[in-house]
Amino acid sequence: MTPHSLTVNRRPAPFGIDSVAPEFAWTLPSDAPPQLGYEIEVSDDSSFLPDDITWTSGHIKSTAPYGAQYAGAALRSRTEYSWRVRVHGADGTVSDWATASFETGLLHPTDWRAAWISHPEAAKKDPRSVYLSTTIELPADVVRARAYTSALGWYRLFINEHDITGTALVPRWTPFHNYTEYQVYDTTDALRAGTNTVGIIVSEGRFRGRLGAFSLPNRYGDRLAALMQLQLDLADGSTISVTTDASWTASYGRVRVADPKDGERVDLRIPELPWLHGRSDGAVSAMVIPEHRLMIAESVARVEQIGRRRGTLSRTPSGKQLVDFGQNMSGVARVRLSGPEGATVRLIYSEVLSSTGEIATGYLGGGSSKKDWFQRDEAILAGEPVEYTPGATIKGFRYLCIDGPADPISTEDVEAIVLSTPLPAISEFQSSDGRLNQLWHNVVESLRSNFTDTPTDCPTRERSGWTGDIQVFGPTAVQLVDADAYLRRYLRNLAAEQHSDGTIPPFIPSEAAVGISRNPLGFTRTSAGWGDVAVMLPWTLYQYYGDTTVLRDQYASSKAWVDQLALRAARKRGVRRRFRRGVGHLERYIVDTGYHWGEWLRPGETLASEMPGNFLGRRTSVATAYLAHSAQLLSRIADVLGEDTDSRRYAQLADNASTAWRAAFVTEEGSRIGDDRQDDYVRALAFDLLEPSQRDRAATRLAELVRQAGDHLATGFLSTPMLLDTLVDTGHADVALRVLLQTSAPSWLHAIELGATTTWETWDGYKHGEPEASHNHYAFGAVAAFLQERVAGLAPAAPGYARLRIAPIIGGGLTSASVSIDTPYGRASSAWSTSPSGAVTLTTEIPPGVRADIVLGRISTEVGPGSHEFTSSALEMAHGNP
């Protein structure tokens, strides 16, 4: 029963953390008895001698293999700690110790001795990357070396001939006005006795590069800069510190332009690392800049290479070389280029081809001042073969077009480098319908493409961290990958960017909106359904990971959001109070002012058709529903945290807002709601806004609307993720399956029929034969949660999967489905198949310490850990299936 898969702050053996109270977690073997308690020890030496132990938890009674928080002596900077855990089971059994480690970074601002340095000329209008370098003399007895590094822009760190950063895009996008992340590297093996060369290349990155739909540059500042502190431990116990300062050299090199959206322009005639070849362009002394930034350690694995793909070669009708990698993705291409010296070649990336077979980028817009440069790189050829990999940009693409006088390439000369945050996959889904399997795969690929340095809407056009997108997709993301630390980081950024009045920008980080959000119309300032991520995402993380820490960390932010929404409803009166009857004193709970995105992009709707209604207060029903829902969730959060007064207050607010919403928007006892659209009923039912007597009529009307639409969905961003679950929960599982398996637009399988390899922003994807909108948006991919929790049938019945509910939906012509998922307690699985007679066999695996409710036809039972099998006859299924 020895624990395994030990983590600290949700990462295995993290390197350079700056948390003063790290969190510990572990997993038990599948055959282990239930955990009843645990002990943890932390030591600054792996021998765990008594004098070295900095904390011992003692025997803690707990069944949860997570949530243990350090409470010992203050941790020291730059120190490697060992920690171990053993668990207590039934009958007094105690496991062996399981041991792991973590290393602290620079815990205090005074630990930093380095200065920010830049090129004296590297200001706003100079697009060139900055090259910074120095040489250092070292003794032979360096036993440990760590480089604590960051930049204002994306950087690459080199020591001698070693590429320390590799393919990583660092630092991540943060609210740079609030704080900047630094990275820690083990550089021991890169250094040698004698002379060493250290170099840093800094490019635009998210700090100075073009951001958002409007491709706004210089949102955080206009000067690229780097910061590095190289700490060397010698064999005699002494240390050497090498820092960025005015003694460094600043120059320019082969990278003449490097924008994260627009792309790179490079001169391949210049060596990649000029300081190793005695070459420099305009070398001068580096300039120290007076930056006093709050530095925090990165808390999530870096955006880096997670895979490679080879492609097939062809020519476009116009004769350009074309590579099809067979999969839409986020990343860059590595290409071996040759051709006439001084000639320019363009590398153009796209998700799709035009109807004529040419590369297509115009469908994305781009918003750049250089629209012919969007999603492309330019290389000046060296006259001899040179391998080129863009290092300071990222693209969304399946196709690569090589335009220019480059020599013909072979399949060995080009490959796609897939870039993403390397979050561990935790689940697998399979069914008898290959189209559903492809749909699930597409959702995973869209997640990978958009979970880069912040969760983005798409990897092409906007690349913004839209709050509405991650609000609806969060419950799916946490079932596909271990996203706990990643999404906690997003929430930390959200809290940092929350306005003083409690409103939340529609994208995080929000700096892409500066200059637009101050528009009198204020359409990028905040929106219901989007800002509610401040409440809904922490609740999602708690439900799937079980740890209350995120609720506490985000509690003030969650309260501020709900409080301001309630205040807006109480103090302001909109211009469109066209309710079917007066609501009297309840009007103070109706949110009817300000801009709201509303349901957003129902099938057939466009940006142009939606925006006027958003400005004119026509999204009141949506906004008020979210006030009621978030207030109810916040009441539950307060209850979990023991904030009883808050719990009662927000429960009352939720009740009042629900009552007001019903008075304003519900007629005919629930058979008519709002504008009588599918999403009106989905919200009403999913958010539990109706009286019990109204639910049946609302559910019946929802099913009617779906049937009237030919078993098609008619919902937008906010309600599509809830549609199928709502149909199932209200007794219409057959309708839900027909919508799921629909193949004509709007439907999920329509894109599959057209060969999609990721999920699309719109249901059509094409207009008049030409590509339209993004082909790599994860929002509508939230349906993958339905595949796992309903079709395969495995869902949490208590926070953190402490209890399971296994209740698969059988039907729709499917003959089998299965899912397995790594929970905080271990691997859980559900798999069912039908026989020719119609009988259904269900097999399950329940992890240690967990119980599960099994529902299959007329079978309804409870089981404990281990493997189980159930069979239900066709007759039993007919009378018992949801």
RANORPE-V995390 format. One record per pair of residues at least 12 apart in sequence whose C-alpha atoms are under 7 Angstrom apart, sorted by the first residue. I is the first residue (numbers start at 1). GAP is how many residues later the second one is. Records with the same first field share a line. If there is no record, write none. Layout:
I = GAP ; GAP
This chain:
1 = 27 ; 28 ; 31 ; 94
2 = 26 ; 84 ; 93 ; 94 ; 95 ; 96
3 = 23 ; 24 ; 25 ; 26 ; 83 ; 95
4 = 22 ; 23 ; 24 ; 94
5 = 21 ; 22
6 = 19 ; 20 ; 21 ; 94
7 = 17 ; 18 ; 19
8 = 14 ; 15 ; 16 ; 17
9 = 13 ; 14 ; 15
10 = 475
13 = 87 ; 88 ; 89
14 = 88 ; 89
15 = 87 ; 88 ; 89 ; 169
16 = 87 ; 88 ; 89 ; 168 ; 281
17 = 86 ; 87 ; 88 ; 280
18 = 86 ; 87 ; 88 ; 89 ; 279
20 = 55
21 = 48 ; 49 ; 50
22 = 47 ; 48
23 = 44 ; 45 ; 46 ; 47
24 = 42 ; 43 ; 44 ; 45
25 = 40 ; 41 ; 42 ; 43
26 = 39 ; 40
27 = 38 ; 797 ; 798 ; 799
28 = 797 ; 798
30 = 796 ; 817 ; 818
31 = 817
32 = 816
33 = 56 ; 815 ; 816
34 = 55 ; 814 ; 815
35 = 28 ; 52 ; 53 ; 54 ; 814
36 = 25 ; 26 ; 27 ; 52 ; 53 ; 54
37 = 22 ; 23 ; 24 ; 25 ; 26 ; 50 ; 51 ; 52
38 = 21 ; 22 ; 23 ; 24 ; 47 ; 48 ; 49 ; 50
39 = 18 ; 19 ; 20 ; 21 ; 46 ; 47 ; 48
40 = 16 ; 17 ; 44 ; 45 ; 46
41 = 12 ; 14 ; 15 ; 16 ; 42 ; 43 ; 44
42 = 12 ; 13 ; 14 ; 39 ; 40 ; 41 ; 42
43 = 38 ; 39 ; 40
44 = 36 ; 37 ; 38
45 = 36 ; 37
46 = 36
54 = 18 ; 19
55 = 16 ; 17 ; 18
65 = 759 ; 760
67 = 480
77 = 27 ; 28 ; 29 ; 30
78 = 25 ; 26 ; 27 ; 28
79 = 24 ; 25
80 = 22 ; 23 ; 24
81 = 20 ; 21 ; 22
82 = 18 ; 19 ; 20
83 = 16 ; 17 ; 18
84 = 13 ; 14 ; 15 ; 16
85 = 12 ; 13 ; 14
86 = 12
113 = 130
114 = 113 ; 114 ; 115 ; 129 ; 130 ; 131
115 = 112 ; 129 ; 130 ; 173
116 = 109 ; 110 ; 111 ; 128 ; 172 ; 173 ; 175
117 = 108 ; 109 ; 110 ; 127 ; 128 ; 169 ; 170 ; 171 ; 172
118 = 106 ; 107 ; 108 ; 132 ; 168 ; 169 ; 170
119 = 131 ; 132 ; 167 ; 168
120 = 166 ; 167
122 = 101 ; 102
123 = 99 ; 100
124 = 98 ; 99
127 = 129 ; 130
128 = 127 ; 128 ; 129
129 = 72 ; 73 ; 74 ; 123 ; 126 ; 127 ; 128 ; 129
130 = 71 ; 72 ; 73 ; 121 ; 122
131 = 69 ; 70 ; 71 ; 119 ; 120 ; 121 ; 122
132 = 67 ; 68 ; 69 ; 116 ; 117 ; 118 ; 119
133 = 65 ; 66 ; 67 ; 115 ; 116 ; 117
134 = 63 ; 64 ; 65 ; 114 ; 115
135 = 60 ; 61 ; 62 ; 63
136 = 59 ; 60 ; 61
137 = 57 ; 58 ; 59
138 = 55 ; 56 ; 57
139 = 54 ; 55
140 = 53
141 = 93 ; 94
142 = 90 ; 91 ; 92 ; 93
143 = 90 ; 91 ; 92
144 = 44 ; 88 ; 89
145 = 41 ; 42 ; 43 ; 85 ; 86 ; 87 ; 88
146 = 38 ; 39 ; 40 ; 41 ; 84 ; 85 ; 86
147 = 37 ; 38 ; 39 ; 40 ; 81 ; 82 ; 83 ; 84
148 = 34 ; 35 ; 36 ; 37 ; 80 ; 81 ; 82
149 = 33 ; 34 ; 35 ; 78 ; 79 ; 80
150 = 21 ; 31 ; 32 ; 33 ; 76 ; 77 ; 78
151 = 20 ; 74 ; 75 ; 76
152 = 55 ; 72 ; 73 ; 74
153 = 49 ; 50 ; 51 ; 52 ; 53 ; 54 ; 55 ; 71
154 = 15 ; 16 ; 17 ; 48 ; 49 ; 50 ; 51 ; 238
155 = 15 ; 45 ; 46 ; 47 ; 48
156 = 44 ; 45 ; 46
157 = 42 ; 43 ; 44
158 = 40 ; 41 ; 42
159 = 31 ; 38 ; 39 ; 40
160 = 36 ; 37 ; 38
162 = 28
167 = 137 ; 138 ; 224
168 = 134 ; 135 ; 136
169 = 134 ; 135 ; 223
172 = 281
173 = 33 ; 280 ; 281
174 = 319 ; 335
175 = 318 ; 322 ; 334
176 = 44
177 = 43
178 = 116
179 = 114 ; 115 ; 116 ; 117
180 = 113 ; 114 ; 115 ; 116
181 = 114 ; 115 ; 116 ; 117
182 = 113 ; 114 ; 115 ; 116
183 = 114 ; 115
202 = 22 ; 23 ; 24
203 = 55 ; 189
204 = 20 ; 54 ; 55
205 = 54 ; 55 ; 187
207 = 12 ; 13 ; 14
208 = 12 ; 13 ; 14
209 = 50 ; 51
210 = 49 ; 51
211 = 301
212 = 250 ; 251 ; 252 ; 300
213 = 154 ; 248 ; 249
214 = 153
215 = 152 ; 153
216 = 296
219 = 292 ; 293
227 = 17
228 = 15 ; 16
229 = 12 ; 13 ; 14 ; 15
230 = 12 ; 13
245 = 43
246 = 39 ; 40 ; 41 ; 42
247 = 38 ; 39
248 = 37 ; 38
249 = 34 ; 35 ; 36 ; 37
250 = 33 ; 34 ; 35 ; 36
251 = 29 ; 30 ; 31 ; 32 ; 33
252 = 28 ; 29 ; 30
253 = 17 ; 21 ; 27 ; 28
254 = 12 ; 13 ; 14 ; 16 ; 17 ; 18
255 = 12
258 = 134 ; 135
259 = 133 ; 134
260 = 132 ; 133 ; 134
261 = 113 ; 114 ; 132 ; 133
262 = 111 ; 112 ; 113 ; 114
263 = 111 ; 112 ; 113 ; 114 ; 130
264 = 113 ; 114 ; 126 ; 129
265 = 112 ; 113 ; 114
266 = 112 ; 113 ; 114
267 = 112 ; 113 ; 114
268 = 111 ; 112 ; 113 ; 114
269 = 112 ; 113
300 = 185 ; 186
301 = 120 ; 121
302 = 119
303 = 116 ; 117 ; 118 ; 149 ; 150
304 = 115 ; 116 ; 117
305 = 112 ; 113 ; 114 ; 115
306 = 112 ; 113 ; 114 ; 116
307 = 110 ; 111
308 = 107 ; 108 ; 109 ; 110
309 = 16 ; 106 ; 107 ; 108
310 = 15 ; 101 ; 105 ; 106
311 = 12 ; 13 ; 14 ; 15 ; 100 ; 104
312 = 12 ; 13 ; 99
313 = 98
316 = 41 ; 42
317 = 40 ; 41
320 = 81 ; 82 ; 83
321 = 80 ; 81 ; 82
322 = 78 ; 79 ; 80
323 = 76 ; 77 ; 78
324 = 74 ; 75 ; 76
325 = 73 ; 74
326 = 72
327 = 71 ; 430
328 = 23 ; 69 ; 70 ; 429 ; 430
329 = 67 ; 68 ; 69 ; 89 ; 116 ; 120
330 = 64 ; 65 ; 66 ; 67 ; 88 ; 89 ; 119 ; 129
331 = 63 ; 64 ; 65 ; 86 ; 87 ; 88
332 = 58 ; 62 ; 63 ; 84 ; 85 ; 86
333 = 56 ; 81 ; 82 ; 83 ; 84
334 = 54 ; 55 ; 80 ; 81 ; 82 ; 83
335 = 52 ; 53 ; 54 ; 78 ; 79 ; 80
336 = 49 ; 50 ; 51 ; 52 ; 77 ; 78
337 = 48 ; 49 ; 50 ; 69
338 = 43 ; 45 ; 46 ; 47 ; 48 ; 68 ; 69
339 = 42 ; 44 ; 45 ; 66 ; 67 ; 68
340 = 41 ; 43
341 = 40 ; 41 ; 42
342 = 38 ; 39 ; 40
343 = 37 ; 38 ; 62
344 = 34 ; 35 ; 36 ; 37 ; 60
345 = 33 ; 34 ; 35 ; 57 ; 58 ; 59 ; 60 ; 61
346 = 30 ; 31 ; 32 ; 33 ; 56 ; 57 ; 58
347 = 29 ; 30 ; 31 ; 53 ; 54 ; 55 ; 56
348 = 27 ; 28 ; 29 ; 52 ; 53 ; 54
349 = 26 ; 27 ; 46 ; 48 ; 50 ; 51 ; 52
350 = 46 ; 47 ; 48 ; 49 ; 50
351 = 45 ; 46 ; 47 ; 48 ; 424
352 = 46 ; 47 ; 419
354 = 416 ; 417
355 = 414 ; 415
359 = 42
363 = 408 ; 409 ; 410
364 = 97 ; 409 ; 410
365 = 96
366 = 95
375 = 20
395 = 64 ; 65
396 = 63 ; 64
420 = 28 ; 29 ; 31 ; 32
421 = 30 ; 31
423 = 58 ; 59 ; 60
424 = 57 ; 58
425 = 55 ; 56 ; 57
426 = 54 ; 55 ; 56 ; 395 ; 396
427 = 52 ; 53 ; 392 ; 393 ; 394 ; 395
428 = 391 ; 392 ; 393
429 = 359 ; 389 ; 390 ; 391
430 = 387 ; 388 ; 389
431 = 385 ; 386 ; 387
432 = 382 ; 383 ; 384 ; 385
433 = 381
435 = 314 ; 317
439 = 313
440 = 344
442 = 315 ; 316 ; 317
443 = 315 ; 316 ; 335 ; 338 ; 341
444 = 36
445 = 313
446 = 312 ; 313 ; 330 ; 331 ; 332
447 = 331
454 = 36
457 = 12 ; 320
458 = 316 ; 318 ; 319
464 = 43
465 = 42 ; 43 ; 44
466 = 40 ; 41 ; 42
467 = 39 ; 40 ; 41 ; 63 ; 64 ; 66
468 = 61 ; 62 ; 65
469 = 310
471 = 59 ; 62 ; 65 ; 66
472 = 246 ; 249 ; 307 ; 310
473 = 306 ; 309
474 = 63
475 = 65
476 = 306 ; 308 ; 309
484 = 57
493 = 15 ; 16
494 = 14
495 = 62
501 = 63
502 = 58 ; 59 ; 62
503 = 23 ; 58 ; 61
504 = 22 ; 27
505 = 19 ; 20 ; 21
506 = 18 ; 19 ; 20 ; 21 ; 24 ; 25
523 = 72
527 = 68 ; 69 ; 70
528 = 68 ; 95 ; 98
529 = 94 ; 97
532 = 98
534 = 23 ; 24 ; 27
535 = 23 ; 95 ; 99
538 = 12 ; 13
539 = 12
542 = 257 ; 258
543 = 256 ; 257
544 = 255 ; 256 ; 257
545 = 254 ; 255 ; 279
546 = 253 ; 254
551 = 86
562 = 65 ; 68 ; 69
565 = 62
566 = 23
568 = 23
569 = 19 ; 20 ; 21 ; 22 ; 23
570 = 18 ; 19
572 = 21
573 = 19 ; 20
574 = 18 ; 19 ; 43
576 = 41
579 = 85
580 = 84
581 = 83
583 = 77 ; 80 ; 81
586 = 74
587 = 73
589 = 67 ; 68 ; 71
590 = 34 ; 70 ; 71
591 = 29 ; 32 ; 33
592 = 25 ; 28
593 = 24
594 = 23
595 = 19 ; 20 ; 22
596 = 18 ; 23
597 = 17
598 = 16 ; 21 ; 24
599 = 117 ; 118 ; 119 ; 120
600 = 116 ; 117
601 = 115 ; 116
602 = 112 ; 113 ; 114
603 = 111 ; 112 ; 113 ; 143 ; 160
621 = 44 ; 53
624 = 33 ; 37
625 = 36
627 = 30
628 = 26 ; 29 ; 30
629 = 25 ; 58
631 = 19 ; 20 ; 22 ; 23
632 = 18 ; 19 ; 22
634 = 16
635 = 12 ; 13 ; 15 ; 16
658 = 31
662 = 28
669 = 25
670 = 24 ; 25 ; 27 ; 28
671 = 26 ; 27 ; 30
678 = 24 ; 27 ; 36 ; 37
679 = 36 ; 40
681 = 17 ; 21
682 = 37 ; 40 ; 41 ; 44
683 = 36
685 = 41
686 = 36 ; 40
699 = 31
711 = 27 ; 28
712 = 27 ; 30 ; 34 ; 35
713 = 26 ; 33 ; 34
717 = 62 ; 63
720 = 60
721 = 59 ; 61 ; 62
724 = 12
725 = 61
731 = 151
733 = 149
737 = 75
738 = 74
745 = 18 ; 19
746 = 17 ; 18
747 = 16
758 = 17 ; 18
759 = 16 ; 17 ; 18 ; 19 ; 21 ; 22
760 = 14 ; 15 ; 16 ; 17
761 = 12 ; 13 ; 14 ; 15 ; 16
788 = 31
790 = 17 ; 18 ; 19
791 = 17 ; 18 ; 26
792 = 16 ; 25 ; 26 ; 27 ; 38 ; 39
793 = 13 ; 14 ; 15 ; 16 ; 37
794 = 12 ; 13 ; 36
800 = 24
801 = 22
802 = 48
803 = 47 ; 48 ; 49
804 = 47 ; 48 ; 49
805 = 47 ; 48 ; 49
806 = 46 ; 47 ; 48 ; 49
807 = 47 ; 48 ; 49
809 = 72 ; 73
810 = 71
815 = 18 ; 19
816 = 16 ; 17 ; 18
817 = 14 ; 15 ; 16
818 = 12 ; 13 ; 14
819 = 12
825 = 22 ; 23
826 = 21
827 = 20
828 = 17 ; 18 ; 19
829 = 15 ; 16 ; 17
830 = 13 ; 14 ; 15
831 = 12 ; 13
837 = 37
838 = 35 ; 36
839 = 32 ; 33 ; 34 ; 35
840 = 31 ; 32 ; 33
841 = 29 ; 30 ; 31
842 = 27 ; 28 ; 29
843 = 25 ; 26 ; 27
844 = 23 ; 24 ; 25
845 = 21 ; 22 ; 23
846 = 18 ; 19 ; 20 ; 21
847 = 18 ; 19
848 = 17
849 = 16
850 = 14 ; 15
851 = 12 ; 13 ; 14
852 = 12
856 = 16 ; 25
857 = 15 ; 19 ; 20 ; 22 ; 23 ; 24
858 = 18 ; 19 ; 21 ; 22
